[in-house]
Amino acid sequence: MPKLKTNSGVKKRFKVTGSGKVKAQAAGKRHGMIKRTAKFVRNARGTMVLSDPDIKRVKQWMPYSRKARKHKPTAATATATTTK
C-alpha cells in the first residue's frame, strides 16, 4: 500500500488538536478592514474550531492527522459505573 499524501494547502491552513478537533483562522481578515465593522474584526481574531461537517471534509485531506483520543476509564469512573 503506497503512502498517502497530505494536501499541502490543508496542512498550512489547519491544525488538529489533541482531542481530534480542527482549528482554523477566521476568514475575511486579509484586507479591507476599514469597511468591516469593529464587531466583525474583533470576532474574527485568532483561531476557531470548525464544525463537525467541516472537520469531516478537512480530515479527508489529512490522512495522518491525529484521530480523536479514546479516553481510558480511570479508577474513579470504573468504580462509579460498577456500583450503580
C-alpha positions in Angstrom: 0.0 0.0 0.0 1.6 3.3 -1.0 1.8 6.3 1.3 -1.0 8.8 1.2 -0.2 12.4 0.5 -1.5 15.2 2.7 -2.9 18.1 0.8 -0.3 20.8 1.2 -2.8 23.6 1.3 -4.7 22.0 4.1 -1.6 21.4 6.2 -0.7 25.1 6.0 -4.2 26.3 7.0 -5.4 23.9 9.7 -4.1 22.3 12.9 -5.6 19.3 14.6 -5.9 19.5 18.4 -5.2 16.7 20.8 -8.8 15.7 21.0 -9.1 15.5 17.2 -10.9 18.8 16.6 -9.6 21.1 13.7 -8.6 24.7 14.3 -8.6 27.3 11.6 -8.0 31.0 11.2 -11.0 33.3 10.8 -12.0 34.2 7.2 -12.2 37.7 5.8 -9.2 39.3 7.5 -6.7 39.7 4.7 -7.6 43.3 3.6 -10.4 45.8 3.7 -10.6 46.2 7.5 -11.7 49.8 7.1 -15.1 48.8 5.7 -15.7 46.0 8.1 -17.5 46.6 11.4 -15.5 46.7 14.6 -17.5 43.8 15.9 -16.6 41.6 12.8 -12.9 42.4 13.2 -13.0 41.7 16.9 -14.8 38.4 16.5 -12.6 37.3 13.6 -9.5 37.5 15.8 -7.4 34.3 16.5 -8.5 30.8 15.6 -11.7 28.9 15.9 -12.8 25.2 16.0 -14.5 24.0 12.8 -18.0 22.4 12.8 -18.3 18.7 12.6 -19.2 18.5 8.8 -16.3 20.8 8.0 -13.9 18.7 10.2 -15.0 15.6 8.2 -14.1 17.3 4.9 -10.8 18.6 6.1 -9.7 15.3 7.6 -10.1 13.6 4.2 -7.1 15.6 3.0 -5.1 14.9 6.2 -4.7 11.1 6.3 -2.1 11.1 9.1 -3.6 13.7 11.4 -4.4 12.8 15.0 -7.6 11.0 15.5 -9.9 11.6 18.4 -8.4 10.3 21.6 -10.1 7.4 23.3 -10.4 8.1 27.0 -9.2 5.4 29.2 -11.5 4.7 32.1 -9.9 5.8 35.3 -10.3 4.1 38.7 -12.9 6.6 39.8 -15.1 6.2 36.8 -14.7 2.4 36.8 -15.9 2.1 40.4 -18.7 4.6 39.8 -20.1 2.6 36.9 -19.9 -0.7 38.7 -21.6 0.5 41.9 -24.7 1.8 40.1 
